[in-house]
Amino acid sequence: MATTGVPAATMAPGPTAGLDSFTTKNGQWKITTRKQPILKAEPIEELNKAIGIPIPEMIFGDNYVAIEHIQTGWKLDFNARDALDRVSKTEEGMLQVAVADAWKKDREHNEDIKQVVKPFDWSYSTDYKGTTHLGQSQGDWQVSSQAKHPVRADLLSRPDPILFFGEVDLYEDELADNGIGLLSIKTRVMPDRLLLLSRFFLRLDDVIVRIRDTRVYVEHSSNTVIRQYTAKEAKYDEVSEKLRSMRENVAETLREPNRIAPLLNTVEDCTEVFEVH
């Protein structure tokens, strides 16, 4: 159930259980989130066949987050299936690293050496930036820059009231107890603007730390959708050493992406815009 200017009421159990939405005061944009339990065996098998790679230990296949332009029906949504479909299904050009026996057994790899950097199926690294539905709109994403179309951190850091907040996990895997791969979405709506953050976080113990962020920024009064994708990573040992030099608790901090992100090297940064009409 959508609302105007206030969060939607809690839904009763049923087909819409876990569904929540918010419509901006000017009636131009609608944000929807859905949170459901992890998939059961049968849907997991179907998804496995459709995607063509093993499915993460925890897969929230019914969860999603969507930003919709009400007048045109244009929509950008984030869901687990499409995110997993962006995981590489090959191992070409990847960095070779030793893999623990438990990991090899868990992912049914028989070699003593496996490849890591760049997307690889058993880390579930994805460059997913959302799924676009045109509705009655036309056009496509256009390459831009933060200089021309910035995600306004200065405005987002204001102490404006939060009218709507959502946090949704899409999938998670502990990589046979060798770390974590997690894709989650957060949305935040203020009186004049909204921000969506899709974050893939990978911590592969003794190997690599990786963060891939997609930020979607919209001013409520505008038809312009700004999308910034930033990929960062660094060797696990390098990050650990930096944390030790900062006198941080290494084990604890390595579990907190927000604290790790400034220590990583940016390997990709691109901005796109969609003018919805």
RADAZI-V46341 format. One record per residue. OMEGA is omega in degrees with one decimal (none if undefined). NEAR is the number of other C-alpha atoms within 8 Angstrom. Layout:
# RADAZI-V46341
omega->OMEGA near->NEAR
omega->OMEGA near->NEAR
This chain:
# RADAZI-V46341
omega->-178.3 near->7
omega->177.2 near->10
omega->175.8 near->10
omega->175.9 near->10
omega->177.1 near->9
omega->-179.6 near->9
omega->178.1 near->12
omega->178.4 near->10
omega->178.6 near->6
omega->-177.1 near->5
omega->172.6 near->10
omega->178.9 near->6
omega->-178.2 near->7
omega->-177.9 near->5
omega->-178.5 near->4
omega->179.5 near->8
omega->-179.8 near->11
omega->-178.2 near->10
omega->178.8 near->10
omega->-178.7 near->14
omega->-177.9 near->13
omega->176.3 near->15
omega->-179.0 near->14
omega->-173.2 near->12
omega->179.8 near->8
omega->176.5 near->7
omega->-174.5 near->9
omega->-175.0 near->12
omega->177.6 near->12
omega->178.7 near->14
omega->-178.2 near->11
omega->173.9 near->11
omega->174.6 near->14
omega->179.7 near->13
omega->-179.8 near->12
omega->176.6 near->9
omega->178.0 near->6
omega->-178.8 near->9
omega->174.9 near->11
omega->-170.2 near->6
omega->-175.0 near->6
omega->176.6 near->6
omega->178.1 near->8
omega->178.6 near->11
omega->179.1 near->8
omega->179.7 near->8
omega->177.6 near->10
omega->179.3 near->11
omega->-177.1 near->8
omega->-176.1 near->6
omega->177.8 near->9
omega->175.0 near->7
omega->176.1 near->8
omega->-176.7 near->8
omega->178.5 near->8
omega->-178.5 near->9
omega->178.6 near->8
omega->-177.6 near->9
omega->-179.2 near->13
omega->-171.4 near->13
omega->179.1 near->11
omega->178.9 near->12
omega->172.6 near->14
omega->172.9 near->13
omega->-178.3 near->13
omega->170.6 near->11
omega->-174.7 near->11
omega->171.4 near->11
omega->-167.5 near->12
omega->-175.0 near->10
omega->-175.4 near->5
omega->-175.1 near->10
omega->175.7 near->12
omega->-175.9 near->14
omega->170.4 near->12
omega->-179.4 near->11
omega->-179.0 near->11
omega->-178.2 near->13
omega->-173.4 near->14
omega->-176.2 near->14
omega->-178.1 near->9
omega->177.6 near->11
omega->179.3 near->13
omega->179.4 near->10
omega->177.2 near->8
omega->175.2 near->9
omega->-177.6 near->13
omega->179.0 near->11
omega->176.0 near->8
omega->-179.4 near->6
omega->-177.3 near->8
omega->174.2 near->4
omega->-178.2 near->5
omega->179.6 near->10
omega->-179.9 near->9
omega->174.7 near->8
omega->175.9 near->9
omega->-177.3 near->7
omega->-179.8 near->9
omega->-179.1 near->6
omega->-179.4 near->6
omega->179.3 near->7
omega->-179.9 near->12
omega->-179.5 near->12
omega->-177.9 near->9
omega->-177.2 near->8
omega->175.8 near->8
omega->173.2 near->6
omega->-174.2 near->7
omega->-178.0 near->6
omega->177.4 near->6
omega->-177.2 near->6
omega->175.9 near->8
omega->-171.0 near->10
omega->-171.8 near->10
omega->-168.9 near->10
omega->-165.8 near->7
omega->-177.5 near->8
omega->175.9 near->11
omega->-167.7 near->16
omega->-171.6 near->12
omega->167.9 near->7
omega->-179.1 near->9
omega->174.9 near->11
omega->-177.8 near->13
omega->174.4 near->12
omega->-176.0 near->8
omega->-179.2 near->7
omega->-178.6 near->8
omega->-179.7 near->10
omega->-175.6 near->9
omega->173.9 near->8
omega->-172.7 near->8
omega->-173.4 near->9
omega->177.0 near->8
omega->179.3 near->7
omega->177.6 near->10
omega->177.0 near->7
omega->-177.4 near->7
omega->174.8 near->5
omega->179.7 near->8
omega->179.5 near->7
omega->178.8 near->8
omega->179.1 near->10
omega->176.9 near->10
omega->176.8 near->9
omega->-177.3 near->5
omega->-178.8 near->6
omega->-176.0 near->10
omega->163.6 near->8
omega->-166.8 near->10
omega->179.3 near->6
omega->-179.6 near->6
omega->178.8 near->6
omega->-179.0 near->6
omega->-178.7 near->6
omega->176.5 near->6
omega->178.5 near->6
omega->178.6 near->4
omega->178.5 near->6
omega->175.7 near->6
omega->-177.7 near->9
omega->-179.0 near->11
omega->177.2 near->11
omega->177.3 near->9
omega->176.4 near->9
omega->-173.2 near->8
omega->172.9 near->13
omega->176.4 near->12
omega->172.8 near->15
omega->179.8 near->14
omega->176.7 near->13
omega->-179.0 near->11
omega->172.0 near->10
omega->179.9 near->12
omega->178.3 near->9
omega->177.2 near->7
omega->-179.2 near->9
omega->-179.8 near->11
omega->168.3 near->13
omega->-172.8 near->15
omega->172.9 near->13
omega->-178.3 near->12
omega->-177.7 near->12
omega->173.0 near->15
omega->175.6 near->11
omega->-179.3 near->12
omega->-179.3 near->12
omega->175.5 near->11
omega->-176.8 near->11
omega->-174.4 near->10
omega->-174.2 near->7
omega->176.6 near->10
omega->178.1 near->12
omega->171.3 near->11
omega->175.7 near->12
omega->171.8 near->11
omega->-176.0 near->12
omega->167.2 near->12
omega->-179.1 near->14
omega->177.4 near->13
omega->169.5 near->14
omega->178.8 near->13
omega->-170.4 near->12
omega->179.2 near->8
omega->-177.8 near->7
omega->-171.0 near->9
omega->170.2 near->13
omega->-173.8 near->14
omega->174.2 near->13
omega->175.8 near->13
omega->-175.5 near->13
omega->168.0 near->12
omega->177.6 near->13
omega->177.1 near->13
omega->-173.1 near->12
omega->-179.3 near->12
omega->166.8 near->12
omega->-173.3 near->10
omega->-176.6 near->12
omega->-174.3 near->7
omega->172.9 near->6
omega->-177.0 near->10
omega->175.7 near->10
omega->179.6 near->11
omega->179.1 near->15
omega->178.8 near->11
omega->177.4 near->14
omega->-179.4 near->13
omega->177.2 near->12
omega->179.4 near->12
omega->175.0 near->13
omega->176.4 near->12
omega->177.2 near->11
omega->-178.7 near->10
omega->-178.2 near->13
omega->179.2 near->9
omega->179.1 near->8
omega->179.6 near->13
omega->-179.4 near->10
omega->177.4 near->8
omega->-179.9 near->9
omega->177.7 near->12
omega->179.4 near->10
omega->177.6 near->7
omega->-178.8 near->6
omega->176.8 near->6
omega->170.5 near->8
omega->-170.8 near->8
omega->-176.5 near->9
omega->-178.8 near->6
omega->-176.0 near->7
omega->179.6 near->12
omega->175.8 near->10
omega->-174.7 near->7
omega->-176.3 near->8
omega->-178.1 near->10
omega->-179.6 near->6
omega->-178.9 near->7
omega->-171.2 near->11
omega->-179.0 near->9
omega->-177.3 near->6
omega->-175.6 near->7
omega->178.7 near->12
omega->177.4 near->7
omega->179.9 near->9
omega->176.5 near->8
omega->179.0 near->8
omega->-178.8 near->9
omega->179.5 near->10
omega->176.7 near->13
omega->175.6 near->12
omega->173.2 near->13
omega->176.0 near->11
omega->-174.9 near->9
omega->179.0 near->12
omega->none near->6
